[in-house]
Amino acid sequence: MTSTHATAPAVEFLSAGKTYGSVRALDGLEVALHPGETVALLGPNGAGKSTTLDLLLGLRAPDPGGRVRLFGKTPRQAVTDGRVGAMLQSGGLMDGVRVRELVALACDLHPRGHPVERVLLDAGITELADRMVGKLSGGQEQRVRFALAIAGDSDLIVLDEPTTGMDVTARRSFWSAMRDQAAGGRTVLFATHYLEEADEVADRVLVLHRGRLLADGSAAEIKAMAGVRRVGFTLEMVPDGVLEAQLRALPGVAELQLAGAAVRLRSTDADATVHALYTLGVYPHGLEVTGLGLEEAFVTLTSRAEAARVSPSQNHGRKAAAQ
Ligand SMILES: Nc1ncnc2c1ncn2[C@@H]1O[C@H](COP(=O)(O)OP(=O)(O)OP(=O)(O)O)[C@@H](O)[C@H]1O
């Protein structure tokens, strides 16, 4: 990110690494998050997202030489000071109590706890307050976990795959509650596999790949980084083998799909592709050139990084050979 920030970072990873036996789960992560940012942490399975959050919350220590700082302090100190609210995937909730009792306990334990009714309301679970925790559905449990994360006036909220198990309505109300938290100036960091959520909610996206930061920017910047656009059009006839080969050979074409006379392709240089298309003597109807969605950009970037790792010679100057 190129923007400057007047305030001290909320979160700093300084050459933070984590090794489990022979697995390098996190490899020299260097990143700072700033107050008020809503940041999505993306990455394929095993990329190091949960490890990142574990280090952030002081649940695990980074390898020697690396450091993590929250508001200039150690994670443990920041958590003790009540500056961090977290919603993790793991860890059971207390089954034998009612929702209100569990949330009230979290409010009492937080150094700057909110009144329980306010937290129930903010998390959208007032109607669940008298239910036994052990009888909740998976999606309802997630909403209770969210209530625990916002039980006090924390400056940083950390969420690990928060909407897993929630239905569409619950997701919408969850993100609306989350936006209210962010609007209050809090820093929000969430790991997710739902890329459309990252696209809609986050003002900054971090993409991890094999423990390294592969991309860091707004969703629009990440999409642009993939450097690929889609081109779609319909021909006046179903292309024969010769024309199909000519379409494949157009400059920039990375992938071609034909469905009858409809042509869909992905191009690393859509301008050149379209320009050359007209030299083939065909007439493309309904020509559309569109950017990639965040999900496609994510797949493009991570696949490219994976291919570069397997074949370092095609690696356009990146340091994948070091892995
Ligand atoms: N306690 C552990 N012991 C050994 N290896 C571990 C441990 N925890 C994580 N790993 C390994 O470290 C790597 C990163 O795991 P991590 O859980 O941080 O990834 P993730 O991005 O959260 O994955 P997912 O999307 O599947 O939840 C993986 O290869 C994983 O198998």
The ligand as an SDF file (V2000), in Angstrom:
LIG
                    3D

 31 33  0  0  0  0  0  0  0  0999 V2000
    0.3650  -27.7340   14.7880 N   0  0  0  0  0  0  0  0  0  0  0  0
    0.8640  -28.0000   13.6000 C   0  0  0  0  0  0  0  0  0  0  0  0
    1.7690  -28.9710   13.4220 N   0  0  0  0  0  0  0  0  0  0  0  0
    2.2970  -29.2460   12.2040 C   0  0  0  0  0  0  0  0  0  0  0  0
    1.9620  -28.5920   11.0790 N   0  0  0  0  0  0  0  0  0  0  0  0
    1.0400  -27.6270   11.1870 C   0  0  0  0  0  0  0  0  0  0  0  0
    0.4400  -27.2740   12.4450 C   0  0  0  0  0  0  0  0  0  0  0  0
   -0.4380  -26.2720   12.2250 N   0  0  0  0  0  0  0  0  0  0  0  0
   -0.4010  -26.0070   10.9060 C   0  0  0  0  0  0  0  0  0  0  0  0
    0.4900  -26.8070   10.2880 N   0  0  0  0  0  0  0  0  0  0  0  0
    0.8400  -26.7750    8.8520 C   0  0  0  0  0  0  0  0  0  0  0  0
    1.2380  -25.4620    8.5340 O   0  0  0  0  0  0  0  0  0  0  0  0
    0.7480  -25.0620    7.2590 C   0  0  0  0  0  0  0  0  0  0  0  0
   -0.1130  -23.8320    7.4040 C   0  0  0  0  0  0  0  0  0  0  0  0
   -1.3010  -24.1930    8.1130 O   0  0  0  0  0  0  0  0  0  0  0  0
   -2.4570  -23.1530    8.4790 P   0  0  0  0  0  0  0  0  0  0  0  0
   -3.4640  -23.8930    9.2990 O   0  0  0  0  0  0  0  0  0  0  0  0
   -1.8540  -21.9200    9.0620 O   0  0  0  0  0  0  0  0  0  0  0  0
   -3.0300  -22.8200    7.0300 O   0  0  0  0  0  0  0  0  0  0  0  0
   -4.4380  -22.1520    6.6210 P   0  0  0  0  0  0  0  0  0  0  0  0
   -4.1140  -21.1710    5.5440 O   0  0  0  0  0  0  0  0  0  0  0  0
   -5.1360  -21.6440    7.8200 O   0  0  0  0  0  0  0  0  0  0  0  0
   -5.1980  -23.3970    6.0030 O   0  0  0  0  0  0  0  0  0  0  0  0
   -6.7900  -23.7030    5.8700 P   0  0  0  0  0  0  0  0  0  0  0  0
   -7.3150  -22.7910    4.8180 O   0  0  0  0  0  0  0  0  0  0  0  0
   -6.7740  -25.1150    5.4100 O   0  0  0  0  0  0  0  0  0  0  0  0
   -7.4230  -23.4940    7.2140 O   0  0  0  0  0  0  0  0  0  0  0  0
    0.0090  -26.2710    6.7030 C   0  0  0  0  0  0  0  0  0  0  0  0
    0.9070  -26.9850    5.8730 O   0  0  0  0  0  0  0  0  0  0  0  0
   -0.3400  -27.0820    7.9430 C   0  0  0  0  0  0  0  0  0  0  0  0
   -0.4250  -28.4450    7.6430 O   0  0  0  0  0  0  0  0  0  0  0  0
  1  2  1  0
  2  3  1  0
  2  7  2  0
  3  4  2  0
  4  5  1  0
  5  6  2  0
  6  7  1  0
  6 10  1  0
  7  8  1  0
  8  9  2  0
  9 10  1  0
 10 11  1  0
 11 12  1  0
 11 30  1  0
 12 13  1  0
 13 14  1  0
 13 28  1  0
 14 15  1  0
 15 16  1  0
 16 17  2  0
 16 18  1  0
 16 19  1  0
 19 20  1  0
 20 21  2  0
 20 22  1  0
 20 23  1  0
 23 24  1  0
 24 25  2  0
 24 26  1  0
 24 27  1  0
 28 29  1  0
 28 30  1  0
 30 31  1  0
M  END
$$$$
